[in-house]
Amino acid sequence: MFNKIKYFLKRPLQLPIVVITRLIPFFKFIYQTSDYQYPINFEFWFKQKVLNWGGNKKAYWPVHWTSKVYDVEKIVVGIDAYPGYSNGCYILGRGGLEIGDHTQIAPNVIIVTANHDVYDSRKHIEAPVKIGKYCWIGGGAKIMPGVELGDWTIVGAGAVVTKSFANGYCIIGGVPAHHIKDLDKNKCIPFKNKIEYNGYIKADKFENYRKKYLHV
């Protein structure tokens, strides 16, 4: 309790924000995601959805103002799995992108679902990317079009992933990325959040949102 008092004394604006977000039902996603790997806070929401810092206002999940997300309508994010939440990411959903629940994406990650035709740079060749649940994409990694990563795939920092590792439960790394080691499935611990959100949207309402607004 004493530590909480000290926190609010140092940050006098935080207390009224906390009170407001508790009283207004619209802001339930702020305190209901406090147990997330990527919790949503008021500052994050305000800069993205109101001030449109970084130009990611259309994204239905939290995106850092130094990251860029394109073709939001082609991207499906799982629970507590937000591409671009960390700083400096570049996410292109043009060819279709799906990211499973509880997947962590570090800073400066690039995920692209379309690339230039080598014979005509005016054309784009699209290929979807699918990333499973409980994955971990290390800092500066690059995921190329057409890649599928199964559940519990760990991608080493700086890796360039040009082929699929659909079976998951492994660590990959390098340029281009290659298999480093398998994970023991019996040691992989699945978990869930008390209240589930796909970004700013309650999980039990997400399928309706997906049918209405997304094209994946």
Protein Blocks (a to p, Z undefined) as FASTA:
>chain_A
ZZmmmmmmmmmmlmmmmmmmmmmmklmmmmmmmmpmbdcdfklmmmmmmnogohlmmpcb
dcdfkbccehkllcccdehiaehkaghiacdfknopaddehiacdehiacdfbdcdfklm
kbccdddddddehiacdehiacdehiacdehiacdehiacfbdcfkgoiadedjddddfb
dcdfklpccdddfbdcehjbcfklmmmmmmmmmcZZ
